[in-house]
Amino acid sequence: MSDDSQAVTTQSSTVEDWTQALAQSVGSPGGGAGAGVMLAIAASLASMVAGYTEADGHQQHELAEIHTRVRALREAALRLADEDASASRNFGAAFRLDPGPEREEAIHRASVDAAKASAVLGERAIDAIADLQWLAANGNRALVADVVVALGALRAAVTGARTNLRFDLAALTSAGRTPDQIREEQPALWRTIESLDNAVDRIDRLTADVNHRSAPDGAD
């Protein structure tokens, strides 16, 4: 299955084929690619809600911009999922090399590449929070459940990117780096972890607010 899994992409495979590849014990696609697909789901649901929403005045322009952004995000998220799967293959290949300088260099390169892929995915997910917040406040009320599902998918994307980013940076210790060296060498990636922490809090607050507003009168 490992050879077949390399040919499976979000662009050219069915959901059945892609999830079957994800289910295999090969790690490519893995959790990072799964986070990309979750981001695509969040963007797709946001696009659907935007399409069902009517707006007037300045909100009509805001809605059109949101619709454009989330449609583009869906495509970008799927591409990022495939890029993460490729980075995962390189990451695994580096750790299978024989001990020595070549292995350390390969681990360093693969770890940084994988960390950057996770950071980009996470940053794109952060950008989507404001659009879902707008739809939660102004979108078609009949689709509030779709907004909540989108928020859940977005949270999965953010937490997946955050954990993968942390793991990838930690893997640099296998390439001979100390934690302090990693922090000094990759300051932008460390800052992204903090941004992702804050993003999870924002999503949780927004989800709680939507759940509260959508509850029947008199419900807790």
C-alpha positions in Angstrom: 0.0 0.0 0.0 3.0 2.4 0.6 3.6 2.8 -3.2 -0.1 3.3 -3.8 -0.4 5.9 -1.1 2.2 8.0 -2.8 -0.1 8.3 -5.8 -3.2 9.3 -3.7 -3.8 13.0 -3.6 -6.7 15.2 -2.6 -6.8 16.5 -6.1 -7.1 13.2 -8.0 -8.6 10.7 -5.6 -12.1 9.9 -4.4 -12.8 10.4 -0.7 -12.9 6.6 -0.4 -9.4 6.2 -1.9 -7.9 9.1 0.1 -9.3 7.9 3.4 -8.2 4.4 2.7 -4.7 5.6 2.2 -4.9 7.6 5.4 -5.9 4.5 7.2 -2.7 2.7 6.2 0.3 2.5 8.6 2.5 4.5 6.3 2.1 8.0 7.6 1.7 9.7 4.2 -1.0 11.0 4.1 -1.1 11.4 7.9 -2.4 13.7 10.5 -1.0 16.8 8.9 -2.7 16.1 5.6 -5.8 15.3 7.6 -5.6 18.8 9.1 -5.5 20.2 5.6 -8.6 18.3 4.6 -10.3 19.5 7.7 -9.4 23.1 6.7 -10.9 22.4 3.3 -14.1 21.2 4.9 -14.3 24.3 7.1 -13.8 26.5 4.0 -16.4 24.5 2.0 -19.0 24.9 4.6 -18.3 28.6 5.0 -18.7 28.9 1.2 -22.1 27.1 1.4 -23.3 29.4 4.2 -22.1 32.5 2.3 -23.9 31.3 -0.8 -27.2 31.0 1.1 -26.8 34.3 2.9 -28.4 37.6 1.7 -26.9 41.0 2.6 -27.6 44.6 1.9 -25.5 47.7 1.7 -21.9 47.5 2.9 -22.5 43.9 4.1 -23.1 42.8 0.6 -19.5 43.7 -0.3 -18.2 42.1 2.9 -20.1 38.9 2.0 -18.8 38.8 -1.5 -15.2 39.2 -0.3 -15.7 36.4 2.3 -17.2 34.1 -0.4 -14.2 34.7 -2.6 -11.7 34.1 0.2 -13.3 30.8 1.4 -13.6 29.4 -2.1 -9.9 30.1 -2.6 -9.1 28.7 0.8 -10.8 25.4 0.0 -8.5 24.9 -3.0 -5.4 26.0 -1.1 -6.2 23.7 1.8 -6.3 20.7 -0.4 -3.0 21.6 -2.0 -1.5 22.1 1.5 -2.7 18.7 2.5 -0.9 17.1 -0.4 2.2 19.1 0.3 2.1 17.9 3.9 1.8 14.3 2.7 5.0 14.8 0.6 6.8 16.4 3.6 5.8 13.4 5.7 7.4 11.0 3.2 10.6 12.9 3.3 10.5 13.1 7.1 10.1 9.3 7.4 12.8 8.6 4.8 15.3 10.8 6.8 14.9 8.8 9.9 15.4 5.5 8.1 18.9 6.5 7.0 22.0 5.0 8.7 23.4 7.0 11.6 25.9 9.6 10.7 26.2 13.2 9.5 24.1 12.5 6.3 21.2 11.3 8.5 21.4 14.3 10.8 21.4 16.7 7.9 18.5 14.9 6.2 16.5 15.0 9.5 17.2 18.7 10.0 16.1 19.5 6.4 13.0 17.3 6.6 12.0 18.5 10.0 12.2 22.2 9.0 10.3 21.6 5.8 7.6 19.7 7.7 7.4 22.4 10.3 7.0 25.1 7.7 4.3 23.1 6.0 2.4 22.9 9.3 2.9 26.6 10.0 1.5 27.7 6.6 -1.5 25.5 7.0 -2.1 26.8 10.6 -1.7 30.4 9.4 -4.3 29.9 6.7 -6.6 28.4 9.2 -6.2 31.4 11.5 -7.1 33.7 8.7 -10.5 31.9 8.3 -11.6 32.6 11.9 -12.8 36.1 11.1 -14.8 35.0 8.1 -16.6 32.4 10.2 -17.2 34.9 12.9 -18.9 37.2 10.4 -21.0 34.3 9.1 -21.9 33.3 12.6 -23.2 36.8 13.2 -24.7 37.7 9.8 -25.1 34.4 7.9 -28.3 32.6 7.2 -29.8 31.6 10.6 -31.1 28.3 9.2 -27.5 27.2 8.6 -26.1 27.8 12.1 -25.3 24.1 12.5 -23.2 24.3 9.4 -21.3 27.2 10.9 -20.6 25.2 14.1 -19.5 22.1 12.1 -17.2 24.5 10.1 -15.8 25.8 13.4 -15.2 22.3 14.6 -13.3 21.4 11.4 -11.3 24.6 11.7 -10.4 23.8 15.2 -9.2 20.4 14.2 -7.1 22.0 11.5 -5.5 24.5 13.9 -4.8 22.0 16.7 -3.4 19.5 14.1 -1.1 22.1 12.6 0.0 23.2 16.1 0.9 19.8 17.4 2.6 18.8 14.1 4.6 22.0 14.2 5.7 21.3 17.8 6.6 17.7 17.0 8.6 18.7 13.9 10.6 21.3 15.8 11.2 18.8 18.6 12.5 16.3 16.0 15.4 18.7 15.3 17.0 17.4 18.6 17.6 14.2 16.7 19.7 16.2 14.3 21.9 17.4 17.1 20.1 20.7 18.0 19.3 21.7 21.6 15.9 23.3 22.4 17.6 26.7 22.8 19.3 26.4 19.4 16.0 25.4 17.8 14.3 28.5 19.3 17.1 30.8 18.1 17.2 29.3 14.6 13.4 29.2 14.0 11.9 32.2 15.8 9.1 32.6 13.3 8.0 29.0 13.7 8.0 29.4 17.5 5.8 32.5 17.2 3.4 30.6 15.0 2.9 28.1 17.8 1.8 30.9 20.1 -0.5 32.3 17.4 -2.1 28.8 17.0 -2.6 28.6 20.8 -4.5 31.9 20.7 -6.5 30.8 17.6 -7.8 27.7 19.5 -9.1 30.0 22.3 -10.8 32.3 19.7 -12.5 29.4 18.0 -13.7 27.9 21.4 -15.1 31.3 22.4 -16.8 31.8 19.1 -18.3 28.3 19.1 -19.6 28.7 22.7 -21.2 32.0 21.7 -22.9 30.5 18.6 -24.2 27.5 20.7 -25.5 29.9 23.3 -27.3 32.1 20.7 -28.8 29.1 18.9 -30.2 27.4 22.0 -34.0 27.4 22.5 -35.4 30.1 24.8 -35.0 29.0 28.4 -32.3 26.4 27.7 -29.0 26.5 29.5 
